[in-house]
Amino acid sequence: MNINQAKDYIKNSIQIYLKKDEFGDYRIPVVRQRPVFLLGAPGIGKTAIMEQIAQEMGIALVSYSMTHHTRQSALGLPFIKQKDYGGKMVDVSEYTMSEIIASIYDTMEESGVKEGILFLDEINCVSETLAPSMLQFLQYKVFGKHSVPEGWVIVTAGNPPEYNKSVREFDVVTMDRLKVLYVEADYGAWKTYARERGVHNAVLNFLELKKEYFYHMETTVKGRSYVTARGWEDLSQIILMYEEDGLTVDESLFAQYLQNEKIVKEFGAYYDLYNKYKKDYQVEALLSGDISENAVEKAKRAGFDERLSLLGMLLDTVHNEMRDIVETSDFLSELMVPLKAVKSADSVYEMLEKQADARSCMMKNLEKANSLSLAGRKKHKRIFSFLVNVRKEILSQNIEDGSDAFAYVKKEFDSRVAGMKEAVSKTSLRLHYVFEFVKTAFSEGNEMLVLVTELTVNAYSSRYISMFGCEDYQKYNELLMVSKRQEDLKDEIAKLVF
């Protein structure tokens, strides 16, 4: 299965494990809650999906790599304790609480979240002294004499032996206590995640043309050569930062993240070509409605690779703008909740401060539970910043507390709403120009189909269109029957399942 299928399966397992009966007890006893074991090549996103699951389900996450743990650190340290047995005092060996178990209790105390995931990575790389204890842990959720708290689901992960010399293959007795998911690298599954994370368009366009380079492993005379999903994502981030600061982006940078000479050279050549296309077609001019005859003719003569790159460049800017607007809309919608409390309060000053403190506390709790997404963190920080800054301005301008103070708050809120509406007008017009260029250059061919499909499958653009509309999208979506084709494809797939 691919990583997205594994994610859905794990979410379903956690949902079932956390179901309670009418008395508040978990319906599946701990001993029957088999830990999930994700087995797959390194760098395909096993850790990333655990963070996503915790964020989406609103539960906590505690992660540990088992490679550095010894028997003592995992099970706890022994100490002598005196006990009274029938009037006779004896010395008994006890164990301190495991570092792993203690971290779960710390997370619950600090965040207030009582249910979560204990994620143990590299589980099949445990030390020789710890290996015998893993069987007891996997079945009974116990390290030493201390149990994993109820409401905490165990998910483990590891690499097959061919990728890691430290791997210890589990025997049948151990494997029989796990729900094993074999995960394979899949570009299509990763692409959805990559879009949401804002992976550089040059990376996505290159991999669209060279899907076989998404995940690549081989042994050469120089040793193991590899390229992973993690490598592509990290490379994307560093390219974006280099471009932002005007630094040189070249093959020496690519080689730090992609450990394969051939792929480095091919991506380097494509990256140079990508920037050449951007300059030759004057992408920003096209997005502003300046659709020159030269650009149209050049696009008509272009090969498939060049056309795909051009579409990607046009969409990249618009996608980023739509994402910003959707995030702003989410921020403003949630900001209305504390502002309603401010409006009805006796003191606007005090309530602004109270709401800011509450938002700060919420962020800290979510961060301690490791269940705060990047988008969520950004939204909460924007709300906190608005509350703090507007209060500061009210005080600095000596605005009278009460209706005058709230009028200022409302003015600031309305200003941001107006700014968002202006951004919507600009972005919608730019999106219209994208459709106009594609129609002029390629008519209603495959390029238009790619454009409509990309807008449909991208989470932010599909939300943007559903919120603010797009006549061009609706027109060509119906004309090309994209939705109908997707439904037909689903029906055909269903027929193949016996």
VEXMARSE-714427 format. One line per field, with one value per residue (C-alpha): residue in one letter; residue number from 1; x, y, z. Coordinates in Angstrom, 3 decimals, always signed. Each point is the difference from the previous one (the first is absolute). Layout:
rest = c(a,...)
nr = c(NUM,...)
xx = c(X,...)
yy = c(Y,...)
zz = c(Z,...)
//
This chain:
rest = c(m,n,i,n,q,a,k,d,y,i,k,n,s,i,q,i,y,l,k,k,d,e,f,g,d,y,r,i,p,v,v,r,q,r,p,v,f,l,l,g,a,p,g,i,g,k,t,a,i,m,e,q,i,a,q,e,m,g,i,a,l,v,s,y,s,m,t,h,h,t,r,q,s,a,l,g,l,p,f,i,k,q,k,d,y,g,g,k,m,v,d,v,s,e,y,t,m,s,e,i,i,a,s,i,y,d,t,m,e,e,s,g,v,k,e,g,i,l,f,l,d,e,i,n,c,v,s,e,t,l,a,p,s,m,l,q,f,l,q,y,k,v,f,g,k,h,s,v,p,e,g,w,v,i,v,t,a,g,n,p,p,e,y,n,k,s,v,r,e,f,d,v,v,t,m,d,r,l,k,v,l,y,v,e,a,d,y,g,a,w,k,t,y,a,r,e,r,g,v,h,n,a,v,l,n,f,l,e,l,k,k,e,y,f,y,h,m,e,t,t,v,k,g,r,s,y,v,t,a,r,g,w,e,d,l,s,q,i,i,l,m,y,e,e,d,g,l,t,v,d,e,s,l,f,a,q,y,l,q,n,e,k,i,v,k,e,f,g,a,y,y,d,l,y,n,k,y,k,k,d,y,q,v,e,a,l,l,s,g,d,i,s,e,n,a,v,e,k,a,k,r,a,g,f,d,e,r,l,s,l,l,g,m,l,l,d,t,v,h,n,e,m,r,d,i,v,e,t,s,d,f,l,s,e,l,m,v,p,l,k,a,v,k,s,a,d,s,v,y,e,m,l,e,k,q,a,d,a,r,s,c,m,m,k,n,l,e,k,a,n,s,l,s,l,a,g,r,k,k,h,k,r,i,f,s,f,l,v,n,v,r,k,e,i,l,s,q,n,i,e,d,g,s,d,a,f,a,y,v,k,k,e,f,d,s,r,v,a,g,m,k,e,a,v,s,k,t,s,l,r,l,h,y,v,f,e,f,v,k,t,a,f,s,e,g,n,e,m,l,v,l,v,t,e,l,t,v,n,a,y,s,s,r,y,i,s,m,f,g,c,e,d,y,q,k,y,n,e,l,l,m,v,s,k,r,q,e,d,l,k,d,e,i,a,k,l,v,f)
nr = c(1,2,3,4,5,6,7,8,9,10,11,12,13,14,15,16,17,18,19,20,21,22,23,24,25,26,27,28,29,30,31,32,33,34,35,36,37,38,39,40,41,42,43,44,45,46,47,48,49,50,51,52,53,54,55,56,57,58,59,60,61,62,63,64,65,66,67,68,69,70,71,72,73,74,75,76,77,78,79,80,81,82,83,84,85,86,87,88,89,90,91,92,93,94,95,96,97,98,99,100,101,102,103,104,105,106,107,108,109,110,111,112,113,114,115,116,117,118,119,120,121,122,123,124,125,126,127,128,129,130,131,132,133,134,135,136,137,138,139,140,141,142,143,144,145,146,147,148,149,150,151,152,153,154,155,156,157,158,159,160,161,162,163,164,165,166,167,168,169,170,171,172,173,174,175,176,177,178,179,180,181,182,183,184,185,186,187,188,189,190,191,192,193,194,195,196,197,198,199,200,201,202,203,204,205,206,207,208,209,210,211,212,213,214,215,216,217,218,219,220,221,222,223,224,225,226,227,228,229,230,231,232,233,234,235,236,237,238,239,240,241,242,243,244,245,246,247,248,249,250,251,252,253,254,255,256,257,258,259,260,261,262,263,264,265,266,267,268,269,270,271,272,273,274,275,276,277,278,279,280,281,282,283,284,285,286,287,288,289,290,291,292,293,294,295,296,297,298,299,300,301,302,303,304,305,306,307,308,309,310,311,312,313,314,315,316,317,318,319,320,321,322,323,324,325,326,327,328,329,330,331,332,333,334,335,336,337,338,339,340,341,342,343,344,345,346,347,348,349,350,351,352,353,354,355,356,357,358,359,360,361,362,363,364,365,366,367,368,369,370,371,372,373,374,375,376,377,378,379,380,381,382,383,384,385,386,387,388,389,390,391,392,393,394,395,396,397,398,399,400,401,402,403,404,405,406,407,408,409,410,411,412,413,414,415,416,417,418,419,420,421,422,423,424,425,426,427,428,429,430,431,432,433,434,435,436,437,438,439,440,441,442,443,444,445,446,447,448,449,450,451,452,453,454,455,456,457,458,459,460,461,462,463,464,465,466,467,468,469,470,471,472,473,474,475,476,477,478,479,480,481,482,483,484,485,486,487,488,489,490,491,492,493,494,495,496,497,498)
xx = c(+0.000,+1.084,+0.535,-3.442,-1.732,+2.082,-1.008,-3.707,+0.422,+1.795,-2.654,-2.707,+1.898,+0.453,-3.678,-1.003,+2.505,-1.257,-3.697,-1.614,-3.052,-2.805,+2.121,+2.914,+2.233,+1.909,-1.888,+3.131,+2.187,+3.629,+1.288,-1.987,+1.055,+2.657,+2.638,+0.288,+3.346,+0.829,+2.641,+1.458,+3.068,+1.520,-1.170,-3.463,-1.883,-0.711,+0.733,-1.795,-3.303,+0.084,+0.164,-2.868,-2.143,+0.479,-0.843,-3.081,-1.356,+0.764,+2.053,+3.550,+3.138,+3.151,+2.762,+3.126,+2.722,+0.907,+3.505,+1.598,-1.896,+1.651,-1.808,+0.510,-1.322,-3.052,-0.911,+1.202,+2.803,-0.117,-0.101,-0.509,-3.253,-0.960,-3.322,-1.868,-1.087,-1.888,+1.924,+3.348,+1.878,+1.766,+1.967,-1.670,+1.236,-2.137,+0.421,-0.281,-2.529,+1.184,+1.063,-2.463,-2.970,+0.898,-0.006,-3.616,-1.060,+1.980,-1.828,-3.391,+0.825,+1.354,-2.585,-3.112,-0.541,-0.648,-0.030,+2.698,+2.471,+3.298,+2.078,+3.116,+2.175,+2.729,-1.669,+1.872,+3.360,-0.225,+3.124,+0.640,-0.625,-3.357,-1.322,-1.405,-2.063,-1.644,-2.271,-1.524,-0.322,-1.666,-2.625,-0.582,+1.156,+2.326,+3.598,+1.403,-2.859,-1.525,-2.799,-0.795,-3.022,-3.426,-1.059,+3.448,+0.364,+3.383,+1.234,+3.439,+2.097,+3.122,+1.996,+0.469,+3.437,+1.250,-0.045,+1.462,+2.816,-1.169,-3.394,-0.902,-2.665,-2.946,-0.928,-3.504,-0.906,+0.695,-1.535,-3.158,-0.584,+0.142,-2.211,+2.570,-0.366,+2.451,+0.405,+1.471,+1.178,-2.701,+0.394,-3.736,-0.651,+2.925,-1.000,-3.187,+2.018,+2.663,-2.550,-1.352,+3.528,+0.907,+2.754,+1.874,-1.716,+3.243,+0.205,-3.621,+0.271,+3.225,-1.480,-3.151,+2.257,+2.354,-2.140,+2.597,+2.343,-2.393,+1.441,+3.161,+2.329,+2.932,+3.419,+2.883,+3.772,+0.130,-2.502,-3.722,-1.641,-3.389,-2.653,-2.971,-3.209,+1.585,+2.930,-2.272,-1.990,+3.112,+1.580,-3.159,+0.111,+3.647,-0.526,-2.861,+2.179,+2.961,-2.208,-1.492,+3.491,+1.298,+2.583,+1.372,-1.911,+2.085,+0.843,+2.276,-3.064,-2.147,+2.694,-0.295,-3.558,-0.094,+2.605,+0.032,+2.229,-2.253,-3.130,+1.920,+1.177,-3.443,-1.741,+2.687,-0.598,-3.755,+0.272,+1.991,-2.565,-2.846,+1.440,+0.579,-3.677,-1.021,+2.027,-0.856,-3.740,-0.061,-2.323,-0.822,-1.100,-2.294,-1.556,-0.630,-1.925,+2.805,-0.372,+2.450,-0.203,+3.623,-0.761,-3.037,+1.924,+2.921,-2.367,-1.700,+3.364,+1.181,+0.329,-1.958,+2.697,+0.179,-3.788,-0.297,+2.695,-1.719,-3.334,+1.752,+1.602,-3.301,-1.816,+2.745,-0.414,-3.809,-0.052,+2.147,-2.293,-3.100,+1.601,+0.745,-3.594,-1.506,+2.279,-0.984,-3.668,+0.502,+1.849,-2.739,-2.782,+1.585,+0.955,-3.705,-0.384,+2.226,-1.243,-3.592,+1.176,+1.766,-3.141,-2.168,+2.611,-0.159,+3.643,+1.399,+3.556,-0.304,-1.830,+2.556,+2.737,-1.974,-0.704,+3.646,+1.146,-2.530,+1.202,+3.629,-0.877,-1.840,+3.035,+2.368,-2.235,-0.306,+3.752,+0.703,-2.347,+1.809,-3.402,+0.353,+0.341,+1.996,-3.215,-1.553,+3.046,-0.061,-3.725,+0.290,+3.006,-1.883,-2.956,+2.279,+1.905,-3.222,-1.332,+3.289,+0.707,-3.504,+0.017,+3.384,-1.283,-3.121,+2.126,+2.609,-2.716,-1.821,-3.262,-2.741,-0.907,-3.407,-1.776,+2.783,+2.609,-2.081,-0.672,+3.774,+0.238,-2.768,+1.683,+3.220,-1.918,-1.950,+3.266,+1.329,-3.244,+0.245,+3.614,-1.038,-2.784,+2.494,+2.335,-2.887,-0.762,+3.638,+0.499,-3.291,+1.010,+3.430,-1.686,-2.232,+3.097,+1.468,-3.113,+0.110,+3.620,-0.552,-3.111,+1.841,+3.100,-1.432,-3.760,-1.868,+2.643,+1.869,+1.620,-3.418,-0.813,+3.229,-0.821,-3.516,+1.200,+2.795,-2.451,-2.352,+2.479,+1.871,-1.545,+0.408,-1.105,-3.070,-0.950,+0.639,-2.240,-2.764,+0.176,+0.379,-0.976,+1.676,-2.089,+2.868,+0.511,-3.698,-0.227,+2.942,-0.653,-3.445,+1.294,+2.825,-2.097,+2.918,-2.249,-1.791,+3.333,+1.074,-3.240,+0.323,+3.551,-1.157,-2.693,+2.566,+2.304,-2.879,-0.706,+3.557,-0.433,-1.182)
yy = c(+0.000,+3.628,+2.392,+1.628,-3.375,-0.855,+3.299,-0.727,-3.520,+1.269,+2.680,-2.643,-2.262,+2.818,+0.971,-3.600,-0.402,+3.187,-0.941,-0.292,-1.769,+1.580,-0.218,+1.921,-3.065,-0.711,-2.666,-1.758,-0.935,+1.115,-3.542,-0.287,+3.366,-1.192,+2.662,+1.043,-0.742,+2.161,-1.776,+1.946,+1.593,+3.083,+3.499,-0.825,+1.979,-2.444,+2.574,+2.801,-1.869,-0.613,+3.764,+0.509,-2.669,+1.550,+3.454,-1.146,-2.145,+2.547,-2.426,+0.150,-1.499,-1.212,-1.177,-1.980,-1.559,-3.349,-0.121,+1.810,-1.746,-2.561,-2.348,+2.451,+3.101,-1.794,-2.101,+2.271,-0.310,-2.485,+1.143,-1.704,+0.507,-1.382,-1.823,-1.552,-3.577,-1.447,+2.105,-0.785,+2.859,-1.037,+1.796,-0.222,+1.053,+2.676,+2.031,+3.701,+1.002,-0.423,+3.195,-0.861,-0.545,+3.088,+2.153,-1.021,+1.088,+3.244,+0.707,-0.648,+2.238,+2.867,-0.065,-1.247,-2.493,-3.456,-2.137,-0.350,-1.987,-1.426,-0.240,-2.149,+0.319,-2.447,-2.597,-2.825,+1.568,-0.420,-1.046,-3.660,+0.502,+1.675,-2.395,-2.636,+2.640,+1.210,-3.050,+0.797,+3.661,-0.617,-2.250,+1.495,+3.620,-0.241,+1.159,-1.437,+0.304,+3.083,-0.122,+2.299,+2.035,-0.985,+1.986,-0.116,-1.987,-1.408,+0.404,-1.253,+0.313,-1.476,-0.572,-3.325,-1.625,+0.977,+3.678,-0.223,-2.242,+0.401,-1.609,-3.063,-2.028,-0.687,-3.623,-1.361,+0.303,+3.734,+0.650,-1.823,+2.764,+2.793,+1.392,+0.123,+2.566,-0.268,+3.519,+0.785,+3.290,+1.527,+3.346,+0.527,-0.302,+2.281,+2.618,+0.862,+0.530,+1.944,+2.441,+0.748,+0.498,+2.421,-2.115,+1.912,-0.156,-0.946,-3.126,-0.966,+0.657,-1.999,-2.955,+0.187,-0.653,-2.413,-1.910,-2.759,+2.475,+0.708,-2.872,-1.628,-2.538,-1.789,-1.379,+1.315,-0.487,+3.107,-1.418,+0.471,+2.674,+1.289,+2.689,+0.177,+1.986,+1.598,+1.099,+1.654,+1.856,+1.243,+1.039,+1.904,+1.961,+0.969,+1.040,+2.281,+1.599,+0.389,+1.660,+2.310,+1.227,+0.094,-2.731,-2.250,-3.250,-2.644,-3.693,+0.156,+0.957,-2.736,-2.613,+0.699,-1.381,-2.369,-2.739,-0.985,+1.686,-0.691,+1.378,+3.032,+0.826,-0.518,+2.075,+2.671,+0.190,+0.143,+2.714,+2.191,-0.683,+0.758,+3.439,+0.581,-0.762,+2.366,+2.794,-0.776,-0.155,+2.955,-1.869,+3.027,+1.914,-2.863,-0.016,+3.730,-0.499,+0.978,-3.032,+0.760,-1.619,-1.064,-1.939,-1.671,-1.075,-1.249,-2.060,-1.488,-1.169,-1.352,-3.680,-1.749,+0.463,+3.736,+0.394,-1.887,+2.186,+3.158,-1.088,-0.796,+3.442,+1.757,-2.050,+0.215,+3.727,-0.153,-3.034,+1.845,+3.023,-2.170,-1.774,+3.344,+1.138,-3.245,+0.190,+3.649,-0.945,-2.714,+2.485,+2.643,-2.534,-1.309,+3.512,+0.842,-2.349,+1.959,+3.308,-0.907,-0.471,+3.379,+1.698,-1.219,+0.673,+2.880,+0.813,-0.348,+0.432,-2.874,-2.349,+0.506,-0.924,-2.977,-1.304,+0.425,-1.952,-2.747,-0.242,-0.167,-2.761,-1.923,+0.175,-1.182,-2.942,-1.085,+0.329,-2.058,-2.666,+0.146,+0.363,+3.486,+0.167,+2.691,+1.578,-0.193,+1.603,+2.835,+0.608,+0.059,+2.332,+2.402,+0.064,+0.518,+2.745,+1.810,-0.045,+1.177,+2.708,+1.483,+0.218,+1.702,+2.554,+0.734,+0.695,+2.049,+2.191,+0.412,-1.196,-0.128,-3.492,-1.270,+0.724,+2.260,-2.682,-2.686,+2.313,+0.147,-3.803,-0.359,+2.521,-2.053,-3.222,+1.562,+1.257,-3.561,-1.229,+2.735,-0.992,-3.598,+1.035,+2.055,-3.004,-2.187,+2.430,+0.060,-3.765,-0.790,+2.282,-1.671,-3.403,+1.227,+1.048,-3.495,-1.477,+2.618,-0.805,-3.767,+0.422,+2.271,-2.176,-3.508,+0.346,-2.690,-2.693,-2.014,+3.121,+1.337,-3.388,+0.099,+3.541,-0.902,-3.229,+1.732,+2.578,-2.813,-2.178,+2.794,+0.399,+3.781,+0.812,-2.238,+1.741,+3.408,-0.734,-1.398,+3.136,+2.729,-1.671,-0.048,+0.134,-1.235,-3.028,-0.859,+0.413,-2.230,-2.486,-0.649,+0.163,-2.462,-2.056,-0.295,-1.014,-2.536,-1.475,-0.335,-1.778,-2.311,-0.807,-0.846,-2.297,-1.753,-0.524,-1.364,-2.592,-1.272,-0.762,-3.544)
zz = c(+0.000,-0.368,+2.890,-0.313,+0.151,+3.064,+1.593,-0.485,+1.379,+3.106,+0.599,-0.218,+2.415,+2.512,-0.292,+0.792,+2.839,+1.674,-0.118,+3.445,+1.361,+2.015,+3.153,-1.493,-0.387,-3.208,-1.921,-1.227,+3.008,-0.052,-0.443,-3.274,-1.397,-2.383,-0.700,-3.640,-1.652,-3.036,-2.016,-2.895,-1.536,+1.701,-0.866,-1.367,+2.661,+2.838,+2.692,-1.878,-0.143,+3.760,+0.567,-2.450,+1.684,+3.461,-1.342,-1.913,+2.851,+2.733,+2.080,+1.352,-1.503,+1.736,-2.353,+0.788,-2.101,+1.517,-1.462,+2.950,+2.783,+2.270,+2.338,+2.864,-1.776,-1.360,+3.027,+2.788,+2.559,+2.893,+3.627,+3.370,+1.862,+3.404,+0.309,+2.898,-0.662,+2.971,+2.465,-1.581,-1.708,-3.179,-2.729,-3.414,-3.443,-1.630,-3.186,-0.649,-2.623,-3.562,-1.751,-2.778,+2.323,+2.031,-3.143,-0.650,+3.491,-0.413,-3.266,+1.598,+2.972,-2.098,-2.815,+1.764,-2.861,+1.443,-3.161,-2.599,-2.045,+1.223,-3.169,+0.224,-3.084,-1.008,+2.231,-1.722,+0.822,+3.788,+1.864,+0.737,+3.717,-0.602,-2.644,+2.426,+1.796,-3.200,-0.237,+3.398,-0.915,-3.363,+1.546,+3.452,-0.570,+3.003,+0.438,+3.224,+2.474,-1.549,-2.589,-2.876,+1.205,-1.240,-3.049,-1.556,-3.221,-0.982,-3.568,-0.974,-3.138,-1.483,-3.168,-1.794,+0.540,-3.465,+1.015,+3.489,+1.225,+3.611,-0.647,+2.057,-1.759,+2.292,+0.549,-0.585,+3.686,-0.095,-3.415,+1.088,+2.542,-2.589,-2.755,-2.787,-2.805,-2.877,-1.407,-3.405,-1.467,-2.213,-1.750,-0.502,+3.730,+0.884,-2.588,+1.904,+3.173,-1.906,-1.419,+3.471,+1.341,-2.788,-1.552,-2.715,-3.366,-1.762,+2.163,-0.681,-3.743,-0.254,+1.872,-2.113,-2.992,+1.788,+2.485,+0.174,+1.739,+2.862,+2.031,-1.246,+1.604,-1.600,+0.880,-2.088,+0.059,+2.207,+2.478,+0.610,-2.160,+1.054,-0.399,+2.380,+0.484,+3.055,-2.169,-2.566,+2.670,+1.807,-3.300,-0.925,+3.242,-0.411,-3.663,+1.030,+2.688,-2.365,-2.629,+2.614,+0.958,-3.575,+0.611,-2.742,-0.458,-1.765,-0.162,+3.050,+2.047,-1.555,+0.725,+3.732,-0.049,-2.987,+0.278,-3.664,-2.573,-2.986,+1.687,+1.290,-3.534,-1.549,+2.641,-0.335,-3.760,+0.540,+2.673,-2.423,-2.722,+2.400,+0.748,-3.718,-0.711,+2.769,-1.572,-3.655,+0.593,+2.406,+2.357,+2.128,-3.108,-1.034,+3.473,-0.350,-3.246,-2.366,-2.275,-2.783,-3.418,+0.367,+3.218,-1.588,-3.106,+2.052,+2.172,-3.063,-1.374,+3.371,+0.816,+2.725,+2.669,-0.632,+0.000,+3.278,+1.566,-1.217,+1.474,+3.268,+0.138,-0.671,+2.607,+2.600,+0.606,-0.070,+2.321,+2.535,-0.130,+0.420,+2.966,+1.667,-0.515,+1.335,+3.056,+0.515,-0.222,+2.630,+2.209,-0.258,+0.569,+3.185,+1.147,+0.176,+2.997,+2.428,-1.464,+0.904,+3.576,-0.177,-1.311,+2.892,+2.734,+2.473,-0.691,-3.527,+1.370,+2.444,-2.334,-2.791,+2.440,+1.293,-3.507,-1.022,+3.069,-0.748,-3.615,+1.161,+2.461,-2.725,-2.297,+2.734,+0.887,-3.625,-0.490,+3.116,-1.334,-3.393,-1.654,-1.495,-3.785,-1.808,-1.289,+3.464,+1.628,-2.518,+0.557,+3.801,-0.130,-2.279,+2.391,+3.004,-1.806,-0.972,+3.584,+1.495,-2.565,-0.072,+3.806,-0.113,-2.523,+2.051,+3.064,-1.878,-1.596,+3.334,-1.513,+2.625,+1.154,-1.114,-3.283,-1.325,+0.631,-1.674,-2.956,-0.507,+0.233,-2.587,-2.299,+0.079,-0.646,-2.872,-1.473,-0.188,-1.532,-2.632,-0.670,-0.536,-2.392,-1.989,-0.161,-1.186,-2.831,-1.087,+0.187,-1.739,-2.854,-0.246,-0.047,-2.835,-1.964,+0.477,-1.593,-2.764,-0.850,+0.007,-2.164,-2.465,-0.212,+0.294,-0.503,+1.959,-0.285,+2.589,+1.448,+1.018,+1.503,+2.025,+1.188,+1.166,+1.610,+1.921,+1.340,+1.005,+1.885,+1.773,+3.467,+0.144,-3.565,+0.280,+3.260,-1.538,-2.978,+2.221,+2.189,-2.630,-3.265,-3.413,-3.163,-2.197,+2.207,+0.033,-3.765,-0.881,+2.786,-1.543,-3.567,+0.601,+2.431,+2.458,+2.881,-2.234,-1.081,+3.632,+0.905,-3.023,+1.046,+3.517,-1.457,-2.186,+2.970,+2.044,-2.705,+0.333,+3.717,+0.573)
//
